[in-house]
Amino acid sequence: MKKSKYTIYISLIAVVAIAIIIVGSILKKEEQILLQGVVECRQYRIGSKIGGQIERVDVSQGDSVTVGQILYTISTPELETKLIQATAARQAAKAIDREVIAGARKEQIEAAYSLWQQAVAGKELAQKSYERIVALHKDGVVTTQKLDEATANFEAMSNAERAAYAQYSLAVAGATKEQKEAVAAKVSMAQGAIDEVMSYISDGTVLAPISGEVSTVAYYAGEVVGAGFPVVTILDLTNSWIEFNIKETLMPRFTIGSTFKAYIPAIDRHTNLTVSYISPQADFAVWNATSADGGFDIRTFVVKMSTTESVDIRPGMSAIIKI
């Protein structure tokens, strides 16, 4: 009988001990919170300043590229036509500029001189006729009307001589400073138009701005894209971080510079993470902790962490920390 009671006591003690162990493990488990983050990296969405038909795509998804490598090219027949027009305009402006700088041709100067000499001869003849009519008028031989006609003719020939001399002087002197500056400005404008078209043509060959890995090729040869539309996306794997959405109730445990031990299932490795960024403003929860309880809405903060050692992590991988 005593032995039976003793056995019962022992059994009860064992059951209580097991219960305490189970409850303790449950409580301990409840105290431990698992948070899951996602590896992110800087992305470059590459487009061109000009739109048009893609002529060639030189990269594929998954390719590694270096700075300055050709990604794709856009056909630019319209721009090449404009380049021809702009080049012709520059040549015409340069021809006028050369003519202005050189001044009038020898033949033009000689022609202007001949016209001036003819005007000088006409003036001299008109002057002699005028002087003779004046003398005859004094003697009463000719009428006053004849004198007036001779005077008007002499004045007209004098004006013609002055005009011819002015034309001759202009031919000898060449273009004015203002005329030369105006023509030079037209040459500069034509050159500027060429430079602008050449710049757009060069934008038809799209180069990689950074070294990285091609994650997306959105369009291929033969397709038409608009200006600025991203055709190729490059991931900068050297600039990566792990992003967590942390409930506001847990935020007191996170400060800039604090470190956490994380497990990355994709590479089956543990690594240390350091908090490098905490969002200044909360948002509604879009992701919950793996061990979170309750179904109520709660605000979260974005917390970014960086690895403190060299780890081969890639965008999209998960990282789990325990707090």
C-alpha positions in Angstrom: 0.0 0.0 0.0 2.8 2.4 1.0 4.7 1.4 -2.1 1.7 2.2 -4.3 1.3 5.6 -2.7 5.0 6.3 -3.1 4.7 5.4 -6.8 1.8 7.7 -7.2 3.7 10.6 -5.6 6.7 10.0 -7.8 4.4 10.0 -10.9 2.8 13.2 -9.9 6.1 14.9 -9.3 7.3 13.8 -12.7 4.2 15.0 -14.4 4.5 18.4 -12.6 8.2 18.6 -13.6 7.4 17.8 -17.2 4.6 20.4 -17.2 6.9 23.0 -15.8 9.5 22.2 -18.4 6.9 22.4 -21.2 5.4 25.7 -19.9 8.8 27.1 -19.5 9.8 26.2 -23.0 6.6 27.6 -24.4 7.1 30.9 -22.5 10.6 31.1 -23.6 9.6 30.4 -27.2 6.9 33.1 -26.9 9.5 35.6 -25.7 11.7 35.0 -28.8 10.5 36.9 -31.9 11.7 36.0 -35.4 11.9 38.8 -37.9 12.3 38.2 -41.6 14.0 40.7 -43.9 14.7 40.7 -47.7 18.0 41.5 -49.4 17.7 44.6 -51.6 20.3 46.4 -53.8 20.5 49.6 -55.8 18.9 49.3 -59.3 19.6 51.3 -62.4 16.8 51.5 -64.9 18.6 52.5 -68.2 16.8 54.5 -70.9 17.7 56.9 -73.7 17.1 60.6 -74.1 15.6 59.8 -77.5 12.9 57.5 -78.6 12.8 55.3 -81.7 13.2 51.7 -82.9 15.7 49.5 -81.2 18.3 48.5 -83.6 20.3 46.1 -81.5 20.4 44.8 -77.9 23.9 43.7 -76.8 23.2 42.2 -73.4 21.0 39.5 -72.0 19.4 38.9 -68.6 22.0 37.7 -66.2 25.0 39.2 -68.0 27.7 41.0 -66.1 28.5 44.4 -67.5 31.1 47.0 -66.9 31.0 50.8 -67.0 30.8 52.1 -70.5 29.8 48.8 -72.1 27.2 49.1 -74.9 23.8 47.9 -73.7 21.6 48.7 -76.8 21.4 51.0 -79.8 18.4 53.0 -81.2 18.1 53.6 -85.0 18.3 57.3 -85.8 17.6 57.9 -89.5 15.7 61.1 -88.8 18.5 62.6 -86.8 21.0 61.7 -89.5 18.9 63.6 -92.0 18.8 66.6 -89.7 22.6 66.3 -89.4 22.9 66.6 -93.2 20.7 69.7 -93.1 22.6 71.3 -90.3 25.9 70.6 -92.0 24.7 72.2 -95.2 23.6 75.2 -93.2 27.0 75.5 -91.6 28.8 75.3 -95.0 26.6 78.1 -96.4 27.2 80.3 -93.3 30.9 79.7 -93.6 30.9 80.6 -97.3 29.2 83.9 -96.5 31.7 84.5 -93.6 34.7 83.9 -95.9 33.2 86.3 -98.5 32.6 89.0 -95.8 36.1 88.6 -94.4 37.7 88.7 -97.9 35.7 91.8 -98.9 34.7 92.7 -102.4 36.3 91.0 -105.4 38.8 92.9 -107.5 36.3 92.9 -110.4 33.7 94.5 -108.1 36.1 97.2 -107.0 37.1 98.0 -110.6 33.5 98.2 -111.7 32.7 100.6 -108.8 35.7 102.7 -109.8 34.6 102.9 -113.4 31.1 104.0 -112.4 32.7 106.7 -110.2 34.9 107.9 -113.0 31.9 108.1 -115.3 30.1 110.2 -112.7 33.1 112.4 -112.3 33.2 113.0 -116.1 29.5 113.7 -116.2 29.9 116.2 -113.3 32.7 118.0 -115.1 30.7 118.2 -118.3 27.7 119.5 -116.4 29.9 122.1 -114.6 31.3 123.4 -117.9 27.8 123.6 -119.4 26.6 125.4 -116.3 29.5 127.9 -116.3 28.9 128.7 -120.0 25.2 129.1 -119.5 25.9 131.5 -116.6 28.1 133.6 -118.9 25.6 133.6 -121.7 22.8 134.5 -119.3 24.7 137.5 -118.1 25.0 138.7 -121.7 21.3 138.1 -122.2 21.8 135.4 -124.8 19.9 132.6 -123.0 16.8 132.7 -120.9 16.6 132.1 -117.1 14.9 128.8 -117.8 18.0 127.5 -119.6 20.1 128.7 -116.6 17.8 126.8 -114.2 18.0 123.7 -116.3 21.9 123.9 -116.3 21.9 124.5 -112.6 19.7 121.5 -111.9 21.7 119.2 -114.2 25.0 120.3 -112.5 23.6 119.5 -109.0 22.2 116.1 -110.2 25.6 115.1 -111.7 27.3 116.3 -108.5 25.1 114.1 -106.4 25.6 111.2 -108.7 29.3 111.6 -108.5 29.2 111.6 -104.7 27.0 108.4 -104.7 29.3 106.6 -107.0 32.3 107.5 -104.9 30.5 106.2 -101.8 29.9 102.9 -103.5 33.5 102.7 -104.6 34.7 103.4 -101.0 32.4 100.7 -99.6 33.8 98.2 -102.1 37.3 99.1 -101.1 36.6 99.0 -97.3 34.6 95.8 -97.3 32.0 94.8 -94.8 31.5 96.7 -91.5 32.4 95.2 -88.1 28.7 94.7 -87.3 28.2 92.8 -90.6 31.2 90.5 -89.9 29.9 89.8 -86.3 26.4 89.0 -87.6 27.8 86.5 -90.1 30.1 85.0 -87.5 27.1 84.5 -85.2 25.3 82.6 -88.0 28.3 80.3 -88.3 28.2 79.6 -84.5 24.4 79.0 -84.7 24.9 76.5 -87.5 27.7 74.7 -85.5 25.5 74.6 -82.4 22.7 72.9 -84.4 25.2 70.3 -85.5 26.5 69.7 -82.0 22.9 69.3 -80.7 22.0 66.7 -83.4 25.3 64.9 -82.8 24.5 64.8 -79.1 21.1 63.2 -79.8 22.7 60.7 -82.2 25.2 59.7 -79.5 22.3 59.1 -77.1 21.1 56.4 -79.5 24.0 54.3 -78.3 23.2 53.5 -74.6 26.1 52.6 -72.3 26.2 51.1 -68.9 26.6 53.8 -66.2 27.9 51.3 -63.6 29.2 47.8 -63.4 26.7 45.2 -62.3 24.4 42.4 -63.4 21.6 42.7 -65.9 18.3 41.8 -64.2 15.8 42.8 -66.9 15.7 43.4 -70.6 12.3 44.9 -71.3 12.5 45.4 -75.1 14.4 43.9 -78.0 15.5 44.7 -81.6 12.7 45.9 -83.8 10.5 47.2 -81.0 9.8 51.0 -80.6 10.4 52.7 -77.2 9.7 56.2 -76.0 12.3 58.6 -74.7 13.5 57.8 -71.2 11.7 54.5 -71.1 13.9 51.9 -69.2 14.9 49.1 -71.5 17.6 47.5 -69.4 17.8 47.2 -65.6 21.2 46.7 -63.9 21.7 45.6 -60.3 24.6 47.0 -58.4 25.4 43.9 -56.3 28.2 45.8 -54.5 25.6 48.2 -53.0 23.2 45.9 -51.1 21.4 45.9 -47.8 18.7 43.9 -45.9 15.4 45.5 -45.4 13.1 44.8 -42.4 9.6 46.0 -41.6 9.7 46.4 -37.8 6.5 46.9 -35.7 6.5 50.1 -33.8 6.2 48.2 -30.5 9.7 46.7 -31.2 11.4 49.9 -32.3 13.0 50.6 -28.9 15.3 47.6 -29.6 16.7 49.2 -32.8 19.1 52.1 -33.0 21.6 53.2 -35.7 24.7 51.1 -35.3 23.1 48.3 -33.3 24.1 44.8 -34.4 22.1 41.6 -34.8 23.0 38.0 -35.7 21.1 36.9 -38.8 20.6 33.6 -40.5 20.4 33.5 -44.4 18.7 30.3 -45.4 19.6 30.6 -49.1 23.3 30.2 -48.3 22.8 28.4 -45.0 25.0 30.9 -43.2 24.9 33.2 -40.1 26.3 36.7 -40.4 26.3 39.9 -38.3 24.1 42.8 -39.5 24.4 46.5 -38.5 21.5 48.9 -38.5 22.4 51.6 -41.1 19.0 53.3 -41.6 15.7 53.7 -39.8 12.8 55.4 -41.7 11.8 58.7 -40.2 8.1 58.0 -40.8 6.0 54.9 -40.0 3.7 53.2 -42.5 0.9 50.7 -42.2 2.0 47.1 -41.9 2.6 45.4 -45.3 4.5 42.5 -43.7 4.4 40.9 -40.3 6.9 39.1 -38.2 7.0 35.3 -38.7 6.0 34.8 -35.0 3.7 37.7 -34.6 0.4 37.1 -32.9 -2.8 39.1 -33.3 -4.7 40.3 -36.3 -4.9 44.1 -35.7 -3.4 46.8 -37.8 -0.1 48.2 -36.5 2.3 50.7 -37.9 5.8 49.6 -39.0 9.1 51.3 -39.7 11.5 50.3 -42.4 14.9 49.4 -41.0 17.9 48.7 -43.2 20.9 46.7 -42.1 24.2 46.1 -43.8 26.5 43.1 -43.4 29.7 43.6 -41.5 31.6 40.9 -43.4 31.9 39.6 -47.0 28.8 37.5 -47.7 27.6 36.3 -51.1 24.0 37.6 -50.8 21.7 38.4 -53.7 18.6 40.4 -54.0 15.5 38.6 -53.0 17.2 36.4 -50.4 15.7 36.2 -46.9 17.4 37.0 -43.7 16.1 36.0 -40.2 17.0 37.6 -36.9 15.9 36.7 -33.4 15.1 39.3 -30.8 
